[in-house]
């Protein structure tokens, strides 16, 4: 039903409850035929007419427009605010429950904007809980709705991100390119730059570094032209990742530092925490001599993560970064402990982060002479990587697995891992 249909139906229902005919409701200000057209949804009443009808029917204007009373509307908006707050504070399970309870409220049915906001919030909370399959379903349902242009871009960005996190890289790229490269694309704005940055990360994960390098330059130009904090952060941060992966480490740090500086001034705690963690990983790779300082900063960032709405995968990634820092500092017990925490945050096999955790555990146990346990963890990498499609990330992890197996004396396993790495890049 259209909005006019729903408004007309409410007027008709209340009129009958009051025992009035159309003529009694209409006269003297309106004609009964005009009221009939309104009730049938064939005419959209003006705000003045709606206010007049609400007075004559002795009901609230809010009820005629939205199907809920002013008090019910206030309750809904308050509940939505609490759900948003829970998500921002990192109470992701509570946020998910609050958004779900809101959507179960029949009063939300006719409130299109608030309902879509609750559905989008539920998708974000579900993603943060690590349930990527359900988050995808919610976002796909939202895409089928009539959404405002800004919300459509937001939904596309999160869907692109969720597909990327679940290793469905082809779908991630399709979602981003459909919105950014289609004939109906809007001029560059903050939301589109952020979507572009998410698409750029999918190019990176897919191993399409040439396309990523070209697109990163386009995003940086768009962000500089806009000059807004959101655009500058999104473009510089993801361009930093491209520079990092193509071996331009100091350029990567320079771009990341610019993005982090702007984010610290304007960003929300969740994004600041995620960005700081990723920056520290780049720093430890570019400047291994600073491993001890990076380790302390990562430990502080771990506490920061616990107070924000970072997702399960964000927390997993941070624990693995911290495990690597502990390993480089020679604290192998702590490295193993954080690698186990990171691995245990993942829901199932079939994720590259799980493979990275197994590899770190293998290295940590190998470093202290526990060769049998090390070999077992390195062998588990197969279970994590085998279900995944070929990608740059998988190739890199298979190659690192081969090198670790070689160090542990498993020549046959190393050869197989190297072959898998080559197969992932089409060789």
C-alpha positions as CSV (number, residue, x, y, z in Angstrom):
1,X,0.0,0.0,0.0
2,X,1.1,3.6,-0.7
3,X,1.4,6.2,2.0
4,X,-1.8,7.8,0.7
5,X,-3.6,4.5,0.9
6,X,-2.5,4.0,4.5
7,X,-3.5,7.6,5.6
8,X,-6.9,7.1,3.9
9,X,-7.4,3.8,5.7
10,X,-6.6,5.3,9.1
11,X,-9.1,8.2,8.5
12,X,-11.8,5.8,7.4
13,X,-11.2,3.5,10.4
14,X,-11.2,6.3,13.0
15,X,-14.3,7.9,11.3
16,X,-16.2,4.6,11.6
17,X,-15.1,4.2,15.2
18,X,-16.5,7.7,16.0
19,X,-19.8,6.8,14.2
20,X,-19.5,9.5,11.7
21,X,-20.5,9.5,8.0
22,X,-18.3,11.0,5.3
23,X,-20.6,13.9,5.0
24,X,-20.6,14.6,8.8
25,X,-16.8,14.5,8.8
26,X,-16.5,16.7,5.8
27,X,-19.0,19.5,6.4
28,X,-18.7,22.4,6.4
29,X,-15.1,22.8,5.4
30,X,-14.8,20.0,2.9
31,X,-17.0,18.1,0.5
32,X,-17.9,14.5,1.3
33,X,-16.7,13.5,-2.2
34,X,-13.2,14.9,-1.3
35,X,-13.2,12.9,1.9
36,X,-14.2,9.8,-0.1
37,X,-11.3,10.3,-2.4
38,X,-8.9,10.7,0.5
39,X,-10.2,7.5,2.2
40,X,-9.7,5.5,-1.0
41,X,-6.2,6.8,-1.5
42,X,-6.9,8.6,-4.7
43,X,-6.1,12.0,-3.2
44,X,-3.3,13.0,-0.9
45,X,-4.5,15.5,1.7
46,X,-2.5,18.7,2.4
47,X,-1.0,19.1,5.8
48,X,-3.7,21.7,6.7
49,X,-6.5,19.2,5.7
50,X,-4.8,16.5,7.7
51,X,-4.6,18.7,10.8
52,X,-8.3,19.6,10.3
53,X,-9.4,16.0,10.0
54,X,-7.3,15.0,13.1
55,X,-9.2,17.7,15.1
56,X,-12.6,16.6,13.9
57,X,-11.8,13.0,14.6
58,X,-10.3,13.8,18.0
59,X,-7.1,11.9,17.3
60,X,-3.5,12.9,16.9
61,X,-2.0,14.1,13.7
62,X,0.9,11.7,14.3
63,X,-1.5,8.8,14.2
64,X,-3.1,9.8,10.9
65,X,0.3,10.3,9.2
66,X,2.3,7.4,10.8
67,X,-0.2,5.0,12.3
68,X,1.1,5.6,15.8
69,X,0.4,8.1,18.5
70,X,2.8,10.8,19.5
71,X,3.6,8.8,22.6
72,X,4.2,5.6,20.6
73,X,6.5,7.5,18.2
74,X,8.5,8.9,21.1
75,X,8.9,5.3,22.5
76,X,10.1,4.0,19.1
77,X,12.6,6.8,18.7
78,X,13.9,6.3,22.2
79,X,14.3,2.5,21.7
80,X,16.1,3.2,18.4
81,X,18.4,5.6,20.2
82,X,19.2,3.0,22.9
83,X,20.0,0.3,20.2
84,X,22.3,2.7,18.4
85,X,24.1,3.6,21.6
86,X,24.6,-0.1,22.5
87,X,26.2,-0.7,19.1
88,X,28.5,2.4,19.4
89,X,29.5,1.2,22.9
90,X,30.5,-2.3,21.6
91,X,27.6,-4.1,23.3
92,X,26.9,-5.8,20.0
93,X,24.7,-8.7,21.2
94,X,22.5,-6.3,23.2
95,X,22.3,-4.0,20.1
96,X,21.3,-6.9,17.9
97,X,18.6,-7.9,20.3
98,X,17.3,-4.3,20.6
99,X,17.1,-3.8,16.9
100,X,15.3,-7.1,16.5
101,X,12.8,-6.2,19.2
102,X,12.1,-2.9,17.4
103,X,11.5,-4.7,14.1
104,X,9.0,-7.1,15.8
105,X,6.9,-4.0,16.9
106,X,3.9,-3.7,14.6
107,X,3.9,0.0,15.2
108,X,7.0,0.3,13.0
109,X,5.3,-1.1,9.9
110,X,4.1,2.2,8.5
111,X,7.2,4.2,9.6
112,X,9.3,3.5,6.5
113,X,12.3,5.6,7.4
114,X,12.6,4.4,11.0
115,X,12.0,0.8,9.9
116,X,14.8,1.0,7.4
117,X,17.1,2.6,10.0
118,X,16.3,-0.3,12.4
119,X,16.9,-2.9,9.7
120,X,20.3,-1.2,8.8
121,X,21.2,-1.1,12.4
122,X,20.3,-4.8,12.8
123,X,22.6,-5.6,9.8
124,X,25.5,-3.7,11.4
125,X,25.0,-5.4,14.8
126,X,24.7,-8.8,13.2
127,X,27.9,-8.2,11.2
128,X,29.7,-7.1,14.4
129,X,28.5,-10.3,16.1
130,X,30.3,-12.3,13.3
131,X,27.1,-13.7,11.7
132,X,28.0,-12.6,8.2
133,X,25.5,-14.9,6.5
134,X,22.5,-13.4,8.3
135,X,23.9,-9.8,7.9
136,X,24.1,-10.5,4.1
137,X,20.4,-11.6,4.1
138,X,19.3,-8.5,5.9
139,X,21.2,-6.2,3.6
140,X,19.9,-7.9,0.5
141,X,16.4,-7.5,1.7
142,X,17.1,-3.8,2.4
143,X,18.4,-3.4,-1.2
144,X,15.1,-4.5,-2.5
145,X,13.3,-1.6,-0.7
146,X,12.8,1.9,-2.0
147,X,15.7,3.6,-0.2
148,X,16.9,7.2,-0.2
149,X,20.1,7.7,-2.3
150,X,22.4,8.1,0.7
151,X,21.0,5.0,2.4
152,X,21.3,3.0,-0.8
153,X,25.0,3.9,-0.9
154,X,25.5,2.9,2.8
155,X,23.8,-0.4,2.3
156,X,26.0,-1.2,-0.8
157,X,29.1,-0.3,1.2
158,X,28.3,-2.6,4.1
159,X,27.2,-5.4,1.8
160,X,30.5,-5.0,-0.1
161,X,32.4,-5.2,3.2
162,X,30.5,-8.2,4.4
163,X,31.1,-10.1,1.1
164,X,34.8,-9.2,1.4
165,X,35.0,-10.4,5.0
166,X,33.3,-13.7,4.1
167,X,35.8,-14.2,1.3
168,X,33.2,-13.8,-1.5
169,X,35.4,-11.4,-3.4
170,X,33.7,-11.6,-6.8
171,X,30.4,-10.6,-5.2
172,X,32.1,-7.8,-3.2
173,X,33.5,-6.3,-6.4
174,X,30.2,-6.7,-8.2
175,X,28.3,-4.8,-5.5
176,X,30.8,-1.9,-5.4
177,X,31.2,-1.6,-9.2
178,X,27.4,-1.7,-9.8
179,X,27.0,1.4,-7.7
180,X,30.2,3.2,-8.7
181,X,30.6,2.4,-12.4
182,X,26.9,2.2,-13.4
183,X,25.3,4.7,-15.7
184,X,23.2,6.2,-12.9
185,X,26.2,7.0,-10.7
186,X,26.0,10.2,-8.7
187,X,28.8,12.8,-8.4
188,X,31.5,12.0,-5.8
189,X,30.3,12.5,-2.2
190,X,31.5,11.2,1.2
191,X,29.4,8.1,1.0
192,X,30.6,7.2,-2.5
193,X,34.2,7.7,-1.6
194,X,33.7,5.4,1.4
195,X,32.1,2.8,-0.9
196,X,35.0,3.2,-3.3
197,X,37.4,2.6,-0.5
198,X,35.6,-0.6,0.4
199,X,35.7,-1.7,-3.2
200,X,39.4,-0.9,-3.3
201,X,39.9,-3.3,-0.3
202,X,38.1,-6.0,-2.3
203,X,40.5,-5.4,-5.3
204,X,43.4,-5.8,-2.8
205,X,42.1,-9.0,-1.4
206,X,41.4,-10.4,-4.9
207,X,45.0,-9.6,-5.8
208,X,44.1,-7.1,-8.5
209,X,46.9,-4.7,-7.4
210,X,47.2,-2.9,-10.8
211,X,43.5,-2.0,-10.8
212,X,43.8,-1.1,-7.1
213,X,46.7,1.3,-7.7
214,X,44.8,3.0,-10.5
215,X,41.6,3.3,-8.5
216,X,43.4,4.5,-5.4
217,X,44.7,7.5,-7.3
218,X,41.2,8.2,-8.5
219,X,39.9,8.1,-5.0
220,X,42.6,10.3,-3.6
221,X,41.8,12.9,-6.3
222,X,38.1,12.8,-5.5
223,X,38.8,13.1,-1.7
224,X,41.1,16.1,-2.2
225,X,38.5,17.8,-4.4
226,X,35.8,17.2,-1.7
227,X,38.1,18.2,1.2
228,X,35.9,16.5,3.8
229,X,37.2,14.5,6.7
230,X,35.3,11.4,5.8
231,X,36.5,11.3,2.2
232,X,40.1,12.1,3.2
233,X,40.2,9.3,5.7
234,X,38.6,6.7,3.5
235,X,40.8,7.4,0.4
236,X,44.1,7.9,2.2
237,X,43.7,4.9,4.4
238,X,42.9,2.4,1.6
239,X,45.5,4.0,-0.7
240,X,47.9,3.3,2.1
241,X,47.0,-0.4,2.0
242,X,47.7,-0.5,-1.8
243,X,51.1,1.2,-1.3
244,X,51.9,-1.2,1.5
245,X,51.2,-4.3,-0.6
246,X,53.1,-3.0,-3.6
247,X,56.2,-2.5,-1.5
248,X,56.0,1.3,-1.1
249,X,56.3,1.1,2.7
250,X,57.2,4.7,3.6
251,X,54.5,6.0,1.3
252,X,52.1,3.6,3.0
253,X,53.0,5.0,6.4
254,X,52.7,8.6,5.2
255,X,49.2,8.1,3.8
256,X,48.1,6.1,6.9
257,X,49.4,8.8,9.2
258,X,47.4,11.5,7.4
259,X,44.2,9.4,7.6
260,X,44.8,8.6,11.2
261,X,45.4,12.2,12.1
262,X,42.1,13.3,10.6
263,X,40.2,10.3,12.1
264,X,41.5,11.1,15.6
265,X,40.0,14.5,15.3
266,X,36.7,13.7,13.6
267,X,36.1,9.9,13.7
268,X,34.1,7.6,16.0
269,X,35.9,5.4,18.6
270,X,35.3,2.2,16.6
271,X,37.0,3.5,13.4
272,X,39.8,5.1,15.3
273,X,40.6,1.8,17.1
274,X,40.5,-0.2,13.9
275,X,42.6,2.3,12.0
276,X,45.2,2.5,14.8
277,X,45.6,-1.3,14.9
278,X,46.1,-1.5,11.1
279,X,48.5,1.4,11.1
280,X,50.6,-0.4,13.8
281,X,50.8,-3.5,11.6
282,X,52.1,-1.5,8.7
283,X,54.6,0.2,11.0
284,X,56.0,-3.1,12.4
285,X,56.5,-4.4,8.9
286,X,58.1,-1.2,7.6
287,X,60.2,-0.7,10.7
288,X,60.9,-4.0,12.5
289,X,63.3,-2.3,14.9
290,X,60.3,-0.6,16.5
291,X,58.6,-3.9,17.3
292,X,58.7,-3.4,21.1
293,X,57.0,0.0,20.9
294,X,54.4,-1.3,18.4
295,X,53.7,-4.2,20.8
296,X,52.9,-1.8,23.7
297,X,50.7,0.3,21.4
298,X,48.8,-2.8,20.2
299,X,48.2,-3.9,23.8
300,X,46.6,-0.5,24.5
301,X,44.6,-0.8,21.3
302,X,43.2,-4.2,22.5
303,X,41.7,-2.4,25.5
304,X,40.3,0.2,23.1
305,X,38.6,-2.5,21.0
306,X,36.8,-3.9,24.0
307,X,35.0,-0.6,24.6
308,X,33.8,-0.1,21.0
309,X,31.6,-1.9,18.4
310,X,34.4,-3.6,16.6
311,X,33.4,-6.8,15.0
312,X,34.5,-10.3,15.8
313,X,36.8,-10.2,12.8
314,X,38.3,-6.9,13.9
315,X,39.1,-8.4,17.3
316,X,40.5,-11.5,15.7
317,X,42.7,-9.5,13.4
318,X,44.0,-7.4,16.2
319,X,44.9,-10.4,18.3
320,X,46.8,-11.9,15.4
321,X,48.7,-8.6,14.8
322,X,49.6,-8.5,18.5
323,X,50.7,-12.2,18.3
324,X,53.0,-11.2,15.4
325,X,54.5,-8.3,17.5
326,X,55.0,-10.6,20.5
327,X,56.7,-13.2,18.2
328,X,59.1,-10.5,16.7
329,X,59.9,-9.4,20.3
330,X,60.8,-13.0,21.2
331,X,57.9,-13.5,23.6
332,X,56.7,-16.8,22.1
333,X,54.3,-17.8,24.9
334,X,52.4,-14.5,24.5
335,X,52.4,-14.8,20.8
336,X,50.8,-18.3,21.0
337,X,48.2,-17.1,23.5
338,X,47.1,-14.2,21.3
339,X,47.1,-16.4,18.2
340,X,44.8,-18.8,20.0
341,X,42.4,-16.0,21.1
342,X,42.2,-14.8,17.5
343,X,41.6,-18.2,16.1
344,X,38.9,-19.0,18.6
345,X,37.0,-15.8,17.6
346,X,36.3,-17.2,14.2
347,X,33.1,-19.2,13.7
348,X,34.2,-22.0,11.3
349,X,36.8,-23.2,8.8
350,X,37.1,-21.3,5.6
351,X,38.6,-18.0,6.5
352,X,42.1,-16.7,5.8
353,X,42.5,-15.3,9.3
354,X,42.2,-18.8,10.7
355,X,45.1,-19.9,8.4
356,X,47.2,-17.0,9.6
357,X,46.5,-18.0,13.2
358,X,47.6,-21.6,12.6
359,X,50.7,-20.3,10.9
360,X,51.6,-18.0,13.9
361,X,51.0,-20.8,16.3
362,X,53.3,-23.1,14.3
363,X,56.0,-20.5,14.3
364,X,55.7,-19.7,18.0
365,X,55.8,-23.4,19.0
366,X,58.6,-24.1,16.5
367,X,60.7,-21.3,18.1
368,X,60.6,-23.0,21.5
369,X,61.4,-26.5,20.1
370,X,57.9,-27.9,20.4
371,X,58.1,-29.3,16.8
372,X,55.3,-31.8,17.0
373,X,52.7,-29.2,18.1
374,X,54.1,-26.7,15.6
375,X,53.7,-29.1,12.8
376,X,50.1,-29.8,13.9
377,X,49.1,-26.2,13.8
378,X,50.8,-25.6,10.5
379,X,49.0,-28.6,9.0
380,X,45.7,-27.0,10.2
381,X,46.3,-24.2,7.7
382,X,45.0,-26.6,5.0
383,X,41.6,-26.9,6.7
384,X,41.2,-23.1,6.8
385,X,42.4,-22.4,3.3
386,X,41.1,-25.3,1.2
387,X,37.4,-24.1,1.1
388,X,38.5,-20.6,-0.1
389,X,38.6,-19.4,-3.7
390,X,42.1,-18.6,-5.1
391,X,43.2,-15.1,-4.2
392,X,46.4,-13.1,-3.5
393,X,45.8,-13.5,0.2
394,X,45.5,-17.3,0.0
395,X,48.6,-17.5,-2.2
396,X,50.6,-15.4,0.3
397,X,49.4,-17.6,3.2
398,X,50.2,-20.9,1.3
399,X,53.7,-19.6,0.5
400,X,54.3,-18.7,4.2
401,X,53.0,-22.1,5.2
402,X,55.5,-23.7,2.8
403,X,58.4,-21.7,4.3
404,X,57.4,-22.6,7.8
405,X,57.0,-26.3,6.9
406,X,60.5,-26.2,5.4
407,X,61.9,-24.7,8.6
408,X,60.2,-27.6,10.6
409,X,61.8,-30.2,8.3
410,X,58.6,-31.2,6.4
411,X,59.9,-31.0,2.9
412,X,57.0,-32.9,1.3
413,X,54.4,-30.6,3.0
414,X,56.4,-27.6,2.0
415,X,56.5,-28.6,-1.7
416,X,52.7,-29.1,-1.6
417,X,52.1,-25.7,0.0
418,X,54.3,-24.0,-2.5
419,X,52.4,-25.6,-5.3
420,X,49.1,-24.4,-3.9
421,X,50.5,-20.9,-3.7
422,X,51.4,-21.0,-7.4
423,X,48.0,-22.4,-8.3
424,X,46.3,-19.5,-6.4
425,X,48.0,-17.1,-8.9
426,X,47.4,-19.2,-11.9
427,X,50.8,-20.7,-12.3
